[in-house]
């Protein structure tokens, strides 16, 4: 299938819903009540040269990045997917592409394994949920 054809059959409503759901899950995931430990946030801000950036810019960029991920996942799944295909493809993409990419960078950045568990875990959950939503919405 050509890439342009793959995007012609994308269910953009499913992509928008998947993006919004994952965006809000991320908002909960990274709160201090779950995994957004202030020490991790402070260390990351220090690593990037100063205090935390403006939240409005962070949220807009995060939403766009999640939308981009969901769009490509929808193109990969195609119009004939179902719930289980979506879950399986989302899980595999999250584990074998995203988590391994994060781990690759964290090894060279010498970040603690706990960072990989928090950020990789979020991505794994995100892709699985996006896959379930997009796969079942036909």
Backbone as ProteinMPNN parsed JSONL, in Angstrom:
{"seq_chain_A": "XXXXXXXXXXXXXXXXXXXXXXXXXXXXXXXXXXXXXXXXXXXXXXXXXXXXXXXXXXXXXXXXXXXXXXXXXXXXXXXXXXXXXXXXXXXXXXXXXXXXXXXXXXXXXXXXXXXXXXXXXXXXXXXXXXXXXXXXXX", "coords_chain_A": {"N_chain_A": [[0.844, -1.173, 0.0], [0.556, 2.199, -0.823], [1.983, 5.044, 0.804], [0.535, 7.465, 0.748], [-2.005, 6.542, 0.137], [-2.5, 5.039, 2.408], [-2.903, 7.027, 4.334], [-5.192, 8.178, 3.36], [-7.286, 6.565, 4.119], [-7.443, 6.778, 6.822], [-9.101, 7.004, 9.898], [-9.924, 9.883, 11.055], [-11.355, 10.881, 13.214], [-11.11, 8.855, 15.104], [-8.361, 9.008, 15.488], [-8.146, 11.557, 16.628], [-9.623, 11.199, 19.015], [-8.093, 9.144, 20.226], [-5.675, 10.513, 20.522], [-6.432, 12.568, 22.301], [-7.26, 11.094, 24.557], [-4.841, 9.799, 25.302], [-3.266, 12.052, 25.775], [-4.504, 13.104, 28.08], [-4.156, 10.948, 29.816], [-1.4, 11.031, 30.037], [-1.213, 13.431, 31.41], [-2.141, 12.661, 33.913], [-0.396, 10.544, 34.495], [2.124, 11.739, 34.811], [1.859, 13.265, 37.101], [2.702, 14.303, 40.463], [1.451, 12.468, 42.117], [1.53, 10.02, 40.908], [3.881, 9.205, 38.871], [5.374, 11.486, 38.453], [7.673, 12.519, 39.91], [9.001, 15.148, 41.81], [11.813, 15.466, 41.934], [12.786, 14.205, 39.639], [11.643, 15.8, 37.652], [12.84, 18.277, 38.248], [15.533, 17.659, 37.816], [15.487, 17.077, 35.055], [14.744, 19.603, 34.06], [16.946, 21.091, 34.812], [18.878, 19.806, 33.3], [18.254, 20.654, 30.756], [18.916, 23.288, 30.746], [17.805, 25.222, 32.576], [14.951, 26.608, 34.35], [11.706, 24.989, 34.326], [9.974, 24.939, 31.21], [7.5, 27.054, 29.551], [4.252, 26.032, 30.296], [2.076, 26.046, 28.523], [3.204, 25.909, 25.969], [4.548, 23.483, 26.162], [2.371, 21.708, 26.459], [0.973, 22.055, 24.023], [2.9, 21.23, 22.13], [3.25, 18.584, 23.035], [0.679, 17.531, 22.534], [0.578, 17.708, 19.729], [2.678, 15.957, 19.052], [1.709, 13.506, 20.053], [-0.573, 13.286, 18.457], [0.661, 12.997, 15.975], [1.922, 10.501, 16.326], [-0.353, 8.863, 16.73], [-1.606, 9.194, 14.271], [0.166, 7.962, 12.425], [0.123, 5.383, 13.466], [-2.545, 4.743, 12.967], [-2.491, 4.736, 10.163], [-0.816, 2.57, 9.743], [-2.345, 0.5, 10.866], [-4.591, 0.48, 9.206], [-7.771, 0.305, 7.367], [-9.172, -2.028, 7.981], [-8.819, -3.043, 10.511], [-9.162, -4.363, 13.87], [-10.185, -4.457, 17.347], [-8.366, -6.24, 18.712], [-6.22, -6.514, 16.931], [-5.41, -3.856, 16.871], [-4.626, -3.487, 19.569], [-2.524, -5.376, 19.73], [-0.693, -4.505, 17.697], [-0.216, -1.887, 18.584], [0.954, -2.45, 21.095], [3.254, -3.888, 20.295], [4.599, -1.981, 18.661], [4.961, 0.037, 20.575], [6.6, -1.321, 22.444], [8.812, -2.478, 20.96], [9.754, -0.515, 19.199], [9.461, 2.132, 20.288], [10.051, 1.995, 23.141], [12.555, 0.71, 23.055], [14.005, 2.612, 21.652], [13.948, 4.759, 23.433], [15.344, 3.563, 25.554], [17.839, 3.181, 24.347], [18.793, 5.843, 24.122], [18.791, 6.584, 26.82], [20.755, 4.96, 27.915], [23.141, 6.074, 26.925], [22.888, 8.622, 27.957], [23.138, 8.09, 30.567], [21.021, 7.8, 32.325], [18.928, 6.925, 35.101], [17.517, 3.632, 35.574], [14.942, 3.766, 36.494], [13.845, 6.001, 35.25], [13.538, 5.07, 32.663], [11.6, 3.116, 33.117], [9.417, 4.708, 33.9], [9.005, 6.559, 31.721], [9.173, 4.884, 29.437], [7.215, 3.05, 30.172], [4.951, 4.683, 30.102], [4.847, 5.263, 27.341], [4.511, 2.7, 26.272], [2.006, 1.983, 27.351], [0.53, 4.068, 26.189], [0.705, 3.626, 23.355], [-0.541, 1.16, 23.225], [-3.129, 1.762, 24.101], [-3.855, 3.709, 22.173], [-3.773, 2.087, 19.903], [-5.84, 0.291, 20.53], [-8.098, 1.988, 20.576], [-8.096, 3.125, 17.961], [-8.019, 0.828, 16.392], [-10.431, -0.434, 17.011], [-12.373, 1.278, 16.136], [-14.371, 1.271, 13.755]], "CA_chain_A": [[0.0, 0.0, 0.0], [1.291, 3.45, -0.851], [1.82, 5.831, 2.02], [-0.563, 8.434, 0.59], [-3.252, 5.779, 0.218], [-2.672, 4.659, 3.807], [-3.453, 8.158, 5.072], [-6.525, 8.493, 2.848], [-8.29, 5.739, 4.784], [-7.344, 6.967, 8.267], [-10.275, 7.533, 10.584], [-9.369, 11.025, 11.785], [-12.057, 11.005, 14.493], [-10.46, 7.902, 16.006], [-7.038, 9.571, 15.79], [-8.352, 12.675, 17.556], [-10.022, 10.651, 20.313], [-6.925, 8.45, 20.781], [-4.728, 11.554, 20.922], [-6.956, 13.257, 23.488], [-7.223, 10.155, 25.69], [-3.448, 9.622, 25.715], [-2.823, 13.341, 26.322], [-4.996, 13.213, 29.458], [-3.474, 9.915, 30.607], [-0.079, 11.591, 30.326], [-1.384, 14.433, 32.455], [-2.259, 11.95, 35.187], [0.804, 9.718, 34.663], [3.266, 12.543, 35.233], [1.603, 14.051, 38.31], [3.459, 13.797, 41.616], [0.733, 11.373, 42.765], [1.918, 8.764, 40.27], [5.294, 9.048, 38.536], [6.018, 12.767, 38.197], [8.426, 12.889, 41.098], [9.613, 16.477, 41.626], [13.257, 15.357, 41.708], [12.994, 13.87, 38.232], [11.286, 16.98, 36.879], [13.859, 19.29, 38.484], [16.763, 17.228, 37.145], [15.299, 17.264, 33.622], [14.767, 21.038, 33.77], [18.335, 21.506, 34.949], [19.615, 19.23, 32.182], [17.967, 21.41, 29.546], [19.377, 24.654, 30.827], [17.073, 26.197, 33.343], [13.67, 26.196, 34.919], [10.744, 24.367, 33.408], [9.465, 25.799, 30.141], [6.099, 27.457, 29.657], [3.393, 24.86, 30.205], [1.214, 26.071, 27.339], [3.997, 25.425, 24.833], [4.787, 22.055, 26.395], [1.141, 20.968, 26.196], [0.684, 22.106, 22.584], [3.863, 20.352, 21.46], [2.928, 17.208, 23.42], [-0.526, 17.12, 21.813], [0.957, 17.52, 18.321], [3.495, 14.743, 18.943], [0.821, 12.357, 20.232], [-1.397, 13.225, 17.246], [1.516, 12.438, 14.92], [2.059, 9.072, 16.606], [-1.643, 8.211, 16.495], [-1.863, 9.221, 12.823], [0.943, 6.913, 11.772], [-0.401, 4.098, 13.933], [-3.784, 4.51, 12.213], [-2.12, 4.381, 8.793], [-0.275, 1.208, 9.797], [-3.445, -0.434, 11.129], [-5.451, 0.404, 8.031], [-9.215, 0.391, 7.589], [-9.784, -3.316, 8.308], [-8.323, -3.536, 11.794], [-10.143, -4.542, 14.931], [-9.666, -4.173, 18.676], [-7.212, -7.066, 19.072], [-5.1, -6.128, 16.07], [-4.953, -2.56, 17.36], [-3.891, -3.69, 20.824], [-1.272, -6.075, 19.46], [0.232, -3.647, 16.949], [0.176, -0.807, 19.491], [1.87, -3.015, 22.087], [4.528, -4.213, 19.639], [5.263, -0.728, 18.285], [5.385, 0.678, 21.811], [7.692, -2.051, 23.079], [9.993, -2.751, 20.154], [10.267, 0.679, 18.533], [9.536, 3.309, 21.149], [10.792, 1.723, 24.379], [13.961, 0.438, 22.754], [14.62, 3.89, 21.284], [14.155, 5.493, 24.68], [16.415, 2.876, 26.283], [19.091, 3.475, 23.644], [19.246, 7.177, 24.514], [19.024, 6.637, 28.261], [22.048, 4.323, 28.203], [24.202, 7.039, 26.655], [22.695, 9.758, 28.854], [23.369, 7.55, 31.912], [19.845, 8.03, 33.165], [18.59, 5.739, 35.909], [16.547, 2.684, 35.019], [13.604, 4.212, 36.895], [13.35, 6.91, 34.208], [13.084, 4.226, 31.554], [10.341, 2.491, 33.515], [8.35, 5.712, 33.904], [8.747, 7.082, 30.375], [8.885, 3.75, 28.562], [5.916, 2.514, 30.572], [3.918, 5.56, 29.57], [4.763, 5.077, 25.887], [3.936, 1.379, 26.029], [0.58, 2.113, 27.63], [-0.046, 4.992, 25.206], [0.545, 2.981, 22.048], [-1.532, 0.1, 23.361], [-4.445, 2.401, 24.158], [-4.129, 4.284, 20.853], [-4.074, 0.972, 19.015], [-7.17, -0.234, 20.865], [-9.122, 2.953, 20.134], [-8.096, 3.245, 16.499], [-8.347, -0.483, 15.818], [-11.828, -0.825, 17.198], [-13.285, 2.319, 15.634], [-14.695, 1.104, 12.312]], "C_chain_A": [[0.893, 1.242, 0.0], [1.005, 4.251, 0.407], [0.674, 6.827, 1.899], [-1.913, 7.734, 0.681], [-3.541, 5.385, 1.659], [-3.298, 5.795, 4.605], [-4.828, 8.573, 4.569], [-7.617, 7.723, 3.576], [-8.246, 5.857, 6.307], [-8.648, 7.551, 8.798], [-9.786, 8.651, 11.514], [-10.095, 11.283, 13.103], [-11.429, 10.071, 15.532], [-9.087, 8.413, 16.422], [-7.175, 10.696, 16.818], [-8.732, 12.173, 18.951], [-8.837, 9.952, 20.982], [-5.894, 9.459, 21.289], [-5.169, 12.219, 22.222], [-6.893, 12.362, 24.718], [-5.792, 10.005, 26.2], [-2.89, 10.91, 26.317], [-3.256, 13.459, 27.788], [-4.403, 12.123, 30.358], [-2.076, 10.393, 30.98], [-0.141, 12.646, 31.424], [-1.498, 13.815, 33.832], [-0.973, 11.187, 35.5], [1.955, 10.517, 35.269], [2.953, 13.495, 36.388], [2.444, 13.492, 39.449], [2.774, 12.628, 42.319], [1.076, 10.028, 42.143], [3.429, 8.743, 40.056], [6.034, 10.347, 38.293], [6.737, 13.289, 39.419], [9.138, 14.223, 40.87], [11.118, 16.433, 41.365], [13.583, 15.051, 40.254], [12.723, 15.094, 37.366], [12.359, 18.054, 37.033], [15.156, 18.927, 37.771], [16.653, 17.417, 35.638], [15.345, 18.736, 33.247], [16.191, 21.56, 33.83], [19.165, 21.023, 33.76], [19.427, 20.054, 30.906], [18.169, 22.907, 29.728], [18.492, 25.637, 31.566], [15.76, 25.686, 33.869], [12.743, 25.629, 33.855], [10.211, 25.394, 32.414], [8.008, 26.171, 30.385], [5.204, 26.25, 29.412], [2.513, 24.871, 28.962], [1.954, 25.55, 26.113], [4.24, 23.927, 24.964], [3.543, 21.253, 26.032], [0.786, 20.958, 24.714], [1.618, 21.166, 21.826], [3.565, 18.892, 21.781], [1.715, 16.701, 22.649], [-0.206, 16.849, 20.343], [1.766, 16.237, 18.144], [2.639, 13.488, 19.103], [-0.065, 12.189, 19.004], [-0.603, 12.622, 16.086], [1.681, 10.933, 15.104], [0.767, 8.326, 16.285], [-1.968, 8.155, 15.004], [-1.108, 8.118, 12.102], [0.469, 5.534, 12.21], [-1.692, 3.755, 13.19], [-3.489, 4.117, 10.778], [-1.572, 2.957, 8.736], [-1.402, 0.192, 9.975], [-4.372, -0.591, 9.933], [-6.925, 0.353, 8.385], [-9.868, -0.907, 8.054], [-9.3, -3.892, 9.631], [-9.477, -3.738, 12.766], [-9.459, -4.291, 16.269], [-8.372, -4.93, 18.956], [-6.004, -6.782, 18.197], [-4.534, -4.798, 16.545], [-4.145, -2.674, 18.637], [-2.539, -4.33, 20.55], [-0.255, -5.212, 18.733], [0.705, -2.497, 17.835], [1.185, -1.277, 20.529], [3.242, -3.296, 21.472], [5.298, -2.961, 19.231], [5.792, -0.028, 19.538], [6.592, 0.013, 22.439], [8.954, -2.084, 22.222], [10.527, -1.555, 19.367], [10.494, 1.805, 19.54], [10.375, 3.038, 22.395], [12.268, 1.421, 24.12], [14.692, 1.709, 22.334], [14.906, 4.733, 22.519], [15.327, 4.881, 25.45], [17.778, 3.164, 25.66], [19.653, 4.824, 24.089], [19.582, 7.242, 25.999], [20.336, 5.975, 28.653], [23.176, 5.333, 28.017], [24.097, 8.279, 27.539], [22.933, 9.384, 30.315], [22.222, 7.882, 32.856], [19.539, 6.764, 33.954], [17.502, 4.897, 35.236], [15.117, 3.098, 35.37], [13.017, 5.185, 35.877], [12.828, 6.126, 33.015], [11.758, 3.565, 31.898], [9.178, 3.483, 33.462], [8.016, 6.131, 32.475], [8.442, 5.979, 29.367], [7.538, 3.126, 28.883], [4.774, 3.36, 30.049], [3.745, 5.363, 28.069], [4.148, 3.726, 25.538], [2.426, 1.396, 26.259], [-0.108, 2.976, 26.567], [-0.295, 4.317, 23.869], [-0.477, 1.856, 22.102], [-2.944, 0.681, 23.371], [-4.804, 3.022, 22.811], [-4.504, 3.187, 19.866], [-5.459, 0.406, 19.266], [-8.269, 0.701, 20.356], [-9.217, 2.984, 18.624], [-8.516, 1.932, 15.854], [-9.818, -0.844, 15.921], [-12.83, 0.151, 16.583], [-13.494, 2.192, 14.126], [-16.152, 0.816, 12.135]], "O_chain_A": [[1.872, 1.311, 0.744], [-0.07, 4.151, 0.998], [-0.082, 7.014, 2.852], [-2.86, 8.283, 1.244], [-4.695, 5.395, 2.087], [-4.142, 5.548, 5.466], [-5.561, 9.256, 5.284], [-8.757, 8.183, 3.644], [-8.937, 5.116, 7.005], [-9.218, 8.473, 8.215], [-9.299, 8.392, 12.614], [-9.506, 11.851, 14.022], [-11.24, 10.449, 16.688], [-8.693, 8.267, 17.579], [-6.398, 10.769, 17.769], [-8.218, 12.671, 19.952], [-8.6, 10.145, 22.174], [-5.312, 9.276, 22.358], [-4.364, 12.408, 23.134], [-6.516, 12.814, 25.799], [-5.557, 10.078, 27.406], [-2.118, 10.857, 27.275], [-2.465, 13.868, 28.639], [-4.174, 12.363, 31.544], [-1.622, 10.185, 32.105], [0.757, 12.744, 32.26], [-1.008, 14.377, 34.812], [-0.514, 11.184, 36.642], [2.671, 10.023, 36.14], [3.708, 14.437, 36.628], [2.856, 12.333, 39.404], [3.428, 11.874, 43.039], [0.925, 8.995, 42.795], [4.178, 8.319, 40.937], [7.217, 10.319, 37.956], [6.44, 14.38, 39.906], [9.804, 14.405, 39.851], [11.642, 17.283, 40.645], [14.548, 15.582, 39.705], [13.49, 15.391, 36.45], [12.749, 18.678, 36.047], [15.806, 19.794, 37.186], [17.606, 17.864, 35.001], [15.924, 19.089, 32.221], [16.598, 22.373, 33.001], [20.042, 21.737, 33.272], [20.333, 20.141, 30.078], [17.65, 23.705, 28.947], [18.447, 26.807, 31.188], [15.484, 24.487, 33.84], [12.972, 25.774, 32.655], [10.026, 26.565, 32.745], [7.368, 25.664, 31.307], [5.381, 25.529, 28.43], [2.231, 23.812, 28.401], [1.377, 24.822, 25.305], [4.146, 23.19, 23.982], [3.647, 20.223, 25.365], [0.336, 19.932, 24.203], [1.172, 20.395, 20.977], [3.621, 18.045, 20.89], [1.717, 15.57, 22.162], [-0.676, 15.86, 19.78], [1.554, 15.505, 17.177], [2.821, 12.515, 18.371], [-0.287, 11.065, 18.554], [-1.136, 11.83, 15.308], [1.589, 10.176, 14.137], [0.795, 7.276, 15.641], [-2.543, 7.174, 14.531], [-1.676, 7.417, 11.265], [0.422, 4.611, 11.397], [-1.906, 2.599, 12.825], [-4.168, 3.251, 10.226], [-1.839, 2.225, 7.783], [-1.416, -0.849, 9.318], [-4.882, -1.682, 9.681], [-7.29, 0.357, 9.561], [-11.021, -0.884, 8.484], [-9.367, -5.102, 9.843], [-10.611, -3.333, 12.51], [-8.278, -3.948, 16.308], [-7.387, -4.332, 19.389], [-4.872, -6.808, 18.682], [-3.317, -4.628, 16.615], [-3.102, -2.036, 18.778], [-1.52, -3.88, 21.075], [0.917, -5.185, 19.108], [1.891, -2.166, 17.841], [2.162, -0.581, 20.809], [4.27, -2.975, 22.068], [6.511, -2.885, 19.43], [6.929, 0.443, 19.561], [7.505, 0.689, 22.913], [10.04, -1.756, 22.699], [11.669, -1.596, 18.909], [11.59, 2.359, 19.628], [11.316, 3.78, 22.676], [13.131, 1.839, 24.891], [15.877, 1.866, 22.631], [15.969, 5.342, 22.637], [16.197, 5.601, 25.94], [18.759, 3.367, 26.376], [20.84, 4.938, 24.396], [20.555, 7.888, 26.388], [20.967, 6.388, 29.626], [24.066, 5.434, 28.861], [25.108, 8.916, 27.837], [22.931, 10.247, 31.193], [22.429, 8.2, 34.027], [19.86, 5.659, 33.515], [16.695, 5.39, 34.448], [14.185, 2.809, 34.618], [11.804, 5.191, 35.665], [11.803, 6.474, 32.429], [10.88, 3.468, 31.041], [8.081, 3.134, 33.027], [6.857, 6.061, 32.067], [7.546, 6.127, 28.535], [6.803, 2.72, 27.983], [3.752, 2.835, 29.607], [2.618, 5.302, 27.578], [3.349, 3.628, 24.607], [1.663, 0.879, 25.443], [-1.199, 2.645, 26.104], [-1.386, 4.424, 23.311], [-1.199, 1.623, 21.133], [-3.845, 0.149, 22.723], [-5.937, 2.881, 22.351], [-5.443, 3.341, 19.084], [-6.177, 0.078, 18.321], [-9.254, 0.248, 19.774], [-10.31, 2.878, 18.068], [-9.276, 1.923, 14.886], [-10.379, -1.48, 15.029], [-14.023, -0.146, 16.527], [-12.881, 2.906, 13.333], [-16.616, 0.646, 11.007]]}, "name": "protein", "num_of_chains": 1, "seq": "XXXXXXXXXXXXXXXXXXXXXXXXXXXXXXXXXXXXXXXXXXXXXXXXXXXXXXXXXXXXXXXXXXXXXXXXXXXXXXXXXXXXXXXXXXXXXXXXXXXXXXXXXXXXXXXXXXXXXXXXXXXXXXXXXXXXXXXXXX"}
